[in-house]
Amino acid sequence: MAMTTTCDVAIVGAGLGGCFLALLLGRNGHNVVVVEQGPAIPAAGADFVKRPGMGVLARHGLGSLVERHALKRDIVRYYHDGEAIQECRYPDGFLIRPYRELVEVIYSCCSMQGVEFWFDSQIERLEHDGERVARLVLADGRELRPGVVIAADGSRSMVRQALGITQETSAYPHIMRVATVPLTASVARLNRLYFNSDGWFSYLYPINEEQARVFIGLPLEDEREVFADGLAVDAIKDLVTDNDDAYDVLGPAHWQRIPVSAMRVPAYHRGNAALLGSAAFACHPMTGMGMSYTMHDAEILAGVIGAAEGDPVLLEKGLETAYEPRRHAHAELIGYGDALAGTFHDKAAYLGVFREDLHVFGDTEPTGGGYVTVLR
């Protein structure tokens, strides 16, 4: 006979959004089960927490805990065809912490709130009662009966598909590679982001006192040649300037190919189920705001679920009035990422579409201008 567990909220996916929402709900006395198909907390994700996310962490007493082992930066310098063109200053700084470390901090807090995690757990199907999800059936035969279901299971969300919510995905015209390398003096000194007239881009930044992360994005035809046998370092020397000491560590690095695309959906909820994080939206990583927006979304969802107090009518009304409007904020960010990605090859066009309000403040209110200095 299948083992059946009843809970207030079932969260599918133990990434940043899923863990943070679980923590907020657990603190408010909800019985929460997080179902994760992998054996542990996912390792893949962005490393940046900007102003909106820092504000969310602070509101819930996590700011100092996350900052304790994070790097804090306040300037990014931008280059085009090897020459510095602008600097963007962040008045409150932004945090850099490897994704898995950040999620593990929140996960450890969840354990103190009684949140239950089911790792190595694959959902086989969702069973419905009208518009509502009545039961999650796992591949091992266990069943979960939740009051609310949250799909935080990534861009290929099985839950979103089972809910019948379609997605619109648009791939960017470049392939991105990422590597973790030993930290060099130039990378430790300043975050630098590069573009060139061929549509290439690169970003180098430290993730701790010993390591750096490097992204390189190229059009498909160029990527095949530059990465034919590892990285052909000479091919990027005109792109990546003022970082000469990094060349020796880039060549032997292990470069992982990662997909880059934008994704939109027509609705963020159906019945008693809602989408969160990359199950709901994806924007170009050069906006740097994805994680911050996801934490804000989780905060809103926690408020909606708490206010409903188990009433399905109040839940659906709250999702419609308080959570669905987030699609407009996400659409603006996605459009901004599209605009940036379309102008990598053209310095004037890039400077023209660069938005200080979104890049620095995201969906928090800007406190004034003058945070971007054009150098050339």
N, C-alpha and C positions, 0 to 999 in steps of 0.2 A: 504494500500500500504506500502511495506517495506521501512524503512528509510535507505538510502544508504549514506555512508560516504566515501570520497576519501582521501587517505593519501599517503605520500611518502613511509613510512615504517610502517608496522604492526608487532609488537612484541608480540608473544603469550607466556605469562608467565612473572610475575612480581617479580621473584627472583633476585638474585644478578646479573647474566649475563644480564637479560632482562632490569633491571633498569639502570645498568651502561651503556649499549649500548644506551638506550633511552636518557640518559643524554648527552652523547657525540654527538649523532645525533642532539638533540635539540639545543645544543650550536652552532652547525654549520648551524642552520636555517632550518633543515628538519622538516616537519610536521609528527609527530610520534604519533601513537595510540598504547597503551599497553593493551592487552586483558588478563585478569586474571580470572580464573574460581572461585577462592575463594573470600571471602568478604573483604580481606585485604592482605597486604604483607605476603607472606609465612613465617612461623616461623622456619621451619626445615632446618638445614644446618650446615656446619662446622663453627668453631669459630676462625680459624687461617688465618692470612694473613702473608705470608712469603715474602722473598726478591723480587720475581718477581712482586707480587701484590703490595707491598709497593712502588716499582719503578713506576708502572702504576699510582697509586694514586698520587704520587708526581708529575708526569709529567702533571697531569691534575688539579693541585692545590687543591687536596683533602686530602693530607697527614696529615696536621695539624688538619683538621676537624675530620678525622677518629681517629687520635691518641688521641684527647682531652680526651675522656672517655674510652680509651682502656688501657689494661695492656700491658706492653712491657717486654718480657722475653728474655734471651740470652743463657740459658743453659737448656738442658734436660739430666737427668741422666737415664741410662738404667740398668735394673736388669734382672738376669736370675736365677731361683730357689732361689730367695730371696737375692742374692748377687749382689752388683753393679759391672757391667762389663765394662761400658764405659760412657763417657760424650761427648755430642755433643754441641759445642759452635757455636753460630750464631753471626758473627762479627757485623752485623747491627741490631741484635735482630729480633724478630718477634712479631706481634701484636695478642692479644687475645681480641676479642670483640664478644659478642653473635650475632649470624647470623642475627636475626631479627633487632637488633639495627643497625648493619652495613648497611643492605639494606634500612632501614628507613632513614638513613642519606642521602643516594644517592637518594632515592625517594623524600625527601624534596627538594633536589636541582633540581630535574626534574620539580617540580611545577613552579619554577622560570624561566624555559625555555619553558613553554607552552606545555609540553608533556601531552597528554590526557590519562587518565587511565580509563578503563572500568572494574570495579570489578563485581563479581557475573555474569560473562558473559561466557557462554558455547558455544564453536564453534561446530556447528552441522556437517558442511561439508566444504570442499574446492572445488571450481569449477575452472577448468583449461581451458586455451586457449593454446593448444599444450603442451609444457613443462612448461609454465608459470602459476603461480597461478593468476587467474583473480579476484577471489572474495572469501571472507570468509563469510559464512552464519552462523549466530548465532541462538541459539535455540529460542530466543525471536523474531526472524524475522528480526532483523537488518542485514544489509549487509555492508561489508567493502571492498572497492576496493583499494588495495595497489600497489605501485610500486615495493616494496620489502617485502618479508615475512621472519621473523626470528622465528624459532622454539626454544623457550627457556622454553619449558613446561615440562621439567623433563625427567626422565629415561623412563617413559611410554608415551612419547610424542605422542599425537594424530596427530600432524602435520607431524611428521616423518613418521608415519604409512600411512597417506594420501598421502605422496609423494612417497610411495613405496620403501623407503630406509629400508632395513632389518637391524637387529641388531644381534650381537653375544654376548650372556651373559653367563658368567661362575660364578657360586656361589662359595664362599669360604667355606672350611670345618669347619666353626664355626658360632655360633650364637652370635650376639652382643646385649648387653643391655646398656642403658645409663640412668643416673640419675643426677639431679641437687640437690646438698646438701649444707648445711651450710659450710662455709669455716673454715678449721682448720689451726692451726699454721704450721703444717708440709707441708700441701699442698700450703699454702701461701709462704713458704720458697723456694720451688723448684718443678719444673715439673718432675714427675717420671713416667717412662714407664716400664712395667713389662712383662716378659715372663716366661714360665717354661717348663719343660721336657714333660709335658702332653699336650702341645700345647695351654695352656691358655694364655691370655694376659689381661693387664689392663693399663689404662692411667688416671692419676689424675692431674688436673690443675685448677687454679682459673679462674673465668670469670669476677669477679669484687671484690670489697673489702669485700663482704659478702657471696658470693656463689662460689661453685666449681662444675666442671663437672667431672663425673666419667664414664669411659667406662670399661666394662668387656666383654671379648669374650671367649667363651668356645665351644668345640666340642658339637654337638647336644646331645649326650648321657649324658654328664656331665652337660650341661645346664639344662636339665629337672630335675635333682636331686638338683643342687645347688639353683635353683630358683623355687623349688616346692611350697614353701610358702614364698614369698618374697625372700630375699637373706640370705642364710645360711652363716653368717659372718665367722664362724670358718673354713669353707671350703677354704677361700681365705687368711687366715693369713700367710700361707707359701709363698703365691704369692706376696701379698702386704705388704712389709716390710718397715721399717723406716717411717711408716705412722700410728702408733698405735692410735693416737688421732682421726683418721678418722673412726675407726671401729664403734663407737657409732652412727655416722650419716649415715653409709651405710646400716645398718640393716633396719631401718624404712623408707628408701627412696622409692620413686615410680620409679620402673624400667621399662623403655619402651623398647620393642623389636624393633630393626631396622634391615632391610635387609642389607647384605654386599655382593656385587658382583662386578665383573668387566664387562665393556660393551664396545664393539667396533662396529663401523659401516664402511661400505665400501666406503662411500662418505659423504662429509659434505655439499654438495649443489646439488640442481637440479633446473635448470631454474633460476627463480628469488627468490628462497627460500634457506635459509641456516640454519644449526643447530648450536646451541650454548649451552655451559654448559653441564649438564647431559643429555640433549637430544642428544649430540654428543658423549660423552665418560664418563666412570666412572672408577675410580681406587680405590685401597684399601685406606681407610681413614688414615692409618698409614704413608702414604707418606707425608701427611699434605700440599699438593700442589694444591689440586683441585680448591679452590677458587682463588688462585693466577693465575693459568693457565687460568681460565675462564675470569678473568678481562683482561688478555693479549689478549685473543681471541676476546673479545668485542672491544678492541682497534684496532685490525687488521681489524675487520669487519667494524668499523666506517670509517676507512681509505679507504677501498675498496668501500663502498657505496658513500662516499663523492667524490672520484676520478671519479666514473662512471657518476655523474651528471645526473642521470636519463636515461642514455643510456643503454639499456638492453644488448647490445653486450659487452660494456666495463665492465658492472657489472659481466657478466658471466666469462669474461676473468680474471678479478681481483679476483673473487672467486677461480678460478682454479689455478692461479699462486701465489696468496698471502695467501689465507686461507686454501686451501686443504693441503699444506705442514704441517699445524699444526697437522695433523693426525700422522705424524712421531714422533713429540715431545710427543704427547699423548701416542702413542704406547710404547715409551720407558718408560714413567712413569708408564703405566699400567703393563708392564713387570717387572718393579722394584717392584711395589706393590705385584705382584704375587710371586716374589722371596722372599720378606720379609715374606709374609703370609705362605710360605711353609717351613720356617725355625724356627718358633717360638719355636719348641721343642728342637732345637739343637743350643747351644751357639756358637760353633765354626762355624757352617754353617751360622748362623745369622751374626756374625761378618764378615764372608767372603763375603756375598752379600751386606752388608751395603755400600751404596755409598754416600760419603760425598758430591760429586758434586751435585747430585740430591736432597739429603736431605736438604742441606743447601742453595744451590744456584738455584735449579730448572733449568729452561731454560735460566737463565742469566749466563754470563761468570764467572767462579770462579776466584778469585784473588790470589789464592795460596792454600797451604795445611795446615795441622796441626790443623784442627778444631775439630778433634775427638781424644779423649784420651782414650786408652784402659786401664781399671783399673785392670782387672784380666785376 
